[in-house]
Amino acid sequence: MEAILLGIYSFFVWLIFIKFKWLPWNTAWQVTVVIIPIVGMAAMILTLNVVAPSTADVRVLKYVVQVIPQVRGRVIDVPVEPNRLVKKGELLFRIDPTQYQNDLNVAKARLAADEAKFAQAGAGVVDASAGARQLQDNIQQKRYSRYLGREVEVLVERTSARSTLDFTGHTRCNKIVNFRKGGCALGDIAKVKVQECRAHSLYGEFVSKVI
């Protein structure tokens, strides 16, 4: 490139000083003609070393970014084209979802089976709880059945929650007794004849007030 520039420069010097003789070819112009290419070439070489440095030993490095999926499988589609800019969020490749879909179906089936077992166990717990409650009621009723036909003393405490016509109270053994109002008031001790045994209480008829 330097030789070409010098050739062009020499051609213009020949035209100006020799061919057309626009300027005199004296000592001053001869020195100027020599200095100009030297200064120009030096400035060009320095500028190129700063702007576009050159070397005889050049190495080209190609950076490769490995893209590794987090799951294994057979790649069925690669929509990315070679030497094309890829933006964040774009699909690079598609893996065959058959294996994972089968695993998902198996997991859903197991979940459904476990939910059915859980529901069955819950129903068993409810049945067991109902059976235990029934057994407890039967035991309680058997305990109360020995009071049938007997007269018990009851402390009249309040009006029954089931009927405003009945009183509710407790015996000396802390048994709940309900009986029809009449002949006594709250706070009295009434003698009641037991006529019926219920799950958690006794029901009877007022006999008399205990003085």
Backbone torsions as a table, in degrees:
resi	resn	phi	psi	omega
1	MET	NA	-36.4	179.2
2	GLU	-64.4	-39.5	179.8
3	ALA	-63.8	-39.7	179.4
4	ILE	-64.1	-44.5	179.1
5	LEU	-62.6	-41.7	178.1
6	LEU	-65.0	-38.5	177.6
7	GLY	-62.3	-44.8	179.2
8	ILE	-63.4	-42.9	179.3
9	TYR	-61.9	-42.1	179.6
10	SER	-64.0	-36.5	179.3
11	PHE	-63.2	-43.4	-179.8
12	PHE	-69.4	-35.4	175.9
13	VAL	-62.2	-41.8	179.9
14	TRP	-64.5	-41.2	179.5
15	LEU	-64.5	-43.7	-173.8
16	ILE	-74.1	-44.1	-172.0
17	PHE	-95.7	-29.5	-173.5
18	ILE	-105.1	-51.4	-173.4
19	LYS	-71.4	-59.7	-175.2
20	PHE	-96.4	-14.3	177.8
21	LYS	52.5	47.6	177.9
22	TRP	-72.3	-28.5	178.7
23	LEU	-126.4	149.5	-179.3
24	PRO	-73.6	139.6	-179.2
25	TRP	-90.8	72.8	179.9
26	ASN	-106.1	-173.7	-175.3
27	THR	-65.5	-41.2	-177.8
28	ALA	-61.8	-45.9	-179.8
29	TRP	-71.3	-30.7	177.2
30	GLN	-64.8	-42.8	177.1
31	VAL	-64.7	-41.2	179.9
32	THR	-63.7	-42.4	179.6
33	VAL	-62.4	-33.1	179.5
34	VAL	-78.1	-39.5	-176.4
35	ILE	-69.6	-39.0	-176.1
36	ILE	-57.0	-49.5	-179.5
37	PRO	-67.7	-32.5	179.4
38	ILE	-64.9	-48.0	179.4
39	VAL	-65.2	-42.6	-179.9
40	GLY	-63.6	-42.4	179.6
41	MET	-66.3	-41.0	178.8
42	ALA	-62.4	-44.3	179.1
43	ALA	-63.7	-40.6	179.8
44	MET	-65.4	-41.4	-179.6
45	ILE	-64.9	-43.8	178.1
46	LEU	-62.7	-42.5	179.9
47	THR	-63.7	-42.8	179.6
48	LEU	-66.0	-35.7	177.7
49	ASN	-64.8	-29.8	179.0
50	VAL	-85.1	-46.1	-175.0
51	VAL	-80.9	-46.0	-177.2
52	ALA	-133.8	77.1	-179.0
53	PRO	-64.9	149.0	-179.4
54	SER	-125.4	157.6	179.1
55	THR	-153.1	157.8	177.8
56	ALA	-86.3	-16.1	-178.9
57	ASP	-112.5	100.7	-176.4
58	VAL	-118.0	134.1	175.9
59	ARG	-126.2	131.1	179.2
60	VAL	-104.7	119.6	180.0
61	LEU	-104.8	133.3	178.4
62	LYS	-110.3	116.3	-179.0
63	TYR	-82.8	129.1	-178.5
64	VAL	-118.7	124.8	177.3
65	VAL	-104.1	118.6	-179.7
66	GLN	-80.9	130.6	177.0
67	VAL	-109.6	110.4	-176.2
68	ILE	-118.6	124.2	178.7
69	PRO	-73.0	158.5	178.9
70	GLN	-85.2	-7.5	178.8
71	VAL	-126.5	157.7	178.6
72	ARG	-97.6	153.7	178.0
73	GLY	163.0	174.7	-179.4
74	ARG	-89.6	127.3	179.5
75	VAL	-76.6	123.8	-177.4
76	ILE	-109.4	-11.8	-178.3
77	ASP	-157.3	136.2	175.9
78	VAL	-127.4	91.7	-176.1
79	PRO	-77.2	-5.6	-178.3
80	VAL	-81.4	133.9	178.2
81	GLU	-91.5	147.3	179.6
82	PRO	-63.3	146.2	176.4
83	ASN	56.2	37.4	177.8
84	ARG	-123.2	139.7	-179.5
85	LEU	-65.7	131.2	179.8
86	VAL	-111.6	128.2	-179.7
87	LYS	-95.7	162.9	179.7
88	LYS	-62.9	132.7	178.2
89	GLY	94.8	-9.7	179.5
90	GLU	-76.4	149.5	180.0
91	LEU	-75.6	125.2	179.7
92	LEU	-93.0	-46.0	177.7
93	PHE	-156.8	161.9	-177.8
94	ARG	-120.5	130.1	-179.6
95	ILE	-99.9	143.4	-179.5
96	ASP	-59.6	116.3	-175.8
97	PRO	-86.4	5.5	-174.3
98	THR	-59.8	-48.0	-177.8
99	GLN	-61.8	-44.1	-178.0
100	TYR	-71.8	-31.9	175.8
101	GLN	-66.2	-39.9	176.4
102	ASN	-63.6	-43.0	177.6
103	ASP	-62.0	-38.9	178.1
104	LEU	-64.8	-41.9	178.7
105	ASN	-63.8	-40.5	177.9
106	VAL	-64.1	-41.5	179.6
107	ALA	-64.5	-39.4	177.7
108	LYS	-65.3	-39.7	178.5
109	ALA	-64.3	-42.0	177.8
110	ARG	-64.3	-39.2	178.2
111	LEU	-63.1	-42.6	178.6
112	ALA	-63.4	-40.5	178.5
113	ALA	-65.1	-41.6	178.9
114	ASP	-65.6	-38.9	177.6
115	GLU	-64.3	-38.5	177.5
116	ALA	-64.8	-42.0	177.4
117	LYS	-63.1	-40.1	179.8
118	PHE	-64.9	-42.3	178.5
119	ALA	-64.1	-40.4	178.4
120	GLN	-64.3	-41.5	177.8
121	ALA	-64.5	-38.8	177.5
122	GLY	-63.3	-41.0	177.2
123	ALA	-63.6	-38.1	177.2
124	GLY	-63.7	-38.4	178.0
125	VAL	-65.2	-41.6	178.9
126	VAL	-63.2	-44.0	179.1
127	ASP	-63.3	-42.0	179.3
128	ALA	-64.2	-40.2	178.9
129	SER	-64.6	-41.7	178.2
130	ALA	-65.4	-40.2	178.1
131	GLY	-64.1	-41.2	178.5
132	ALA	-64.8	-38.9	178.4
133	ARG	-65.8	-41.4	178.7
134	GLN	-63.9	-41.2	178.1
135	LEU	-62.9	-42.0	178.9
136	GLN	-63.9	-40.1	178.3
137	ASP	-64.0	-40.5	179.7
138	ASN	-64.4	-42.2	178.9
139	ILE	-63.7	-42.5	-179.9
140	GLN	-64.9	-38.3	-179.5
141	GLN	-68.5	-36.1	176.6
142	LYS	-64.7	-37.1	177.6
143	ARG	-65.6	-37.6	-179.4
144	TYR	-76.8	-23.8	-174.7
145	SER	-64.7	-22.3	-179.9
146	ARG	-73.0	-8.5	177.8
147	TYR	-92.8	-4.1	-179.4
148	LEU	-59.5	130.3	178.7
149	GLY	79.8	-3.7	-179.0
150	ARG	-96.9	155.6	175.5
151	GLU	-99.1	130.6	-179.3
152	VAL	-125.8	151.8	176.1
153	GLU	-91.1	130.9	-173.6
154	VAL	-126.7	132.0	172.9
155	LEU	-84.5	117.0	-177.8
156	VAL	-73.4	117.2	-174.1
157	GLU	-107.8	-41.1	-175.8
158	ARG	-164.4	174.1	173.3
159	THR	-76.9	142.1	-177.4
160	SER	-63.3	142.9	178.5
161	ALA	-73.4	-22.8	-178.8
162	ARG	-84.7	-31.5	-177.4
163	SER	-148.3	132.9	178.8
164	THR	-74.8	-7.9	179.3
165	LEU	-88.9	-4.6	-176.1
166	ASP	-116.3	153.7	170.5
167	PHE	-100.7	155.8	175.4
168	THR	-127.0	138.7	178.5
169	GLY	-157.5	-177.6	180.0
170	HIS	-123.1	146.3	175.2
171	THR	-82.9	178.9	177.4
172	ARG	-65.5	-24.8	177.4
173	CYS	-91.9	13.8	177.0
174	ASN	65.9	33.5	174.7
175	LYS	-93.4	140.8	-179.7
176	ILE	-82.8	130.7	-179.3
177	VAL	-130.6	130.5	173.4
178	ASN	-111.6	140.1	178.7
179	PHE	-154.1	160.7	-177.4
180	ARG	-69.0	139.0	179.0
181	LYS	-64.7	152.2	175.6
182	GLY	141.6	126.5	176.0
183	GLY	83.2	0.9	179.7
184	CYS	-154.0	170.5	-178.9
185	ALA	-134.1	175.8	179.0
186	LEU	-62.0	135.5	-179.5
187	GLY	94.0	-12.6	177.6
188	ASP	-79.1	162.4	170.8
189	ILE	-106.1	117.3	-175.4
190	ALA	-111.8	147.4	174.6
191	LYS	-95.8	123.5	-174.2
192	VAL	-124.5	135.2	175.2
193	LYS	-93.9	120.7	-175.8
194	VAL	-73.4	127.6	-179.3
195	GLN	-117.2	-19.4	-174.8
196	GLU	-148.6	141.3	176.6
197	CYS	-108.6	124.6	177.1
198	ARG	-110.2	-179.1	-173.7
199	ALA	-60.8	-43.1	-175.3
200	HIS	-131.2	15.2	-178.6
201	SER	-158.2	172.2	176.4
202	LEU	-117.3	150.7	176.5
203	TYR	-129.0	133.8	-176.9
204	GLY	-148.1	-168.7	-177.2
205	GLU	-118.8	135.5	179.4
206	PHE	-64.6	132.6	179.0
207	VAL	-106.0	-56.3	-179.0
208	SER	-164.5	168.2	176.1
209	LYS	-96.2	134.4	180.0
210	VAL	-84.1	125.6	-178.1
211	ILE	-79.1	NA	NA
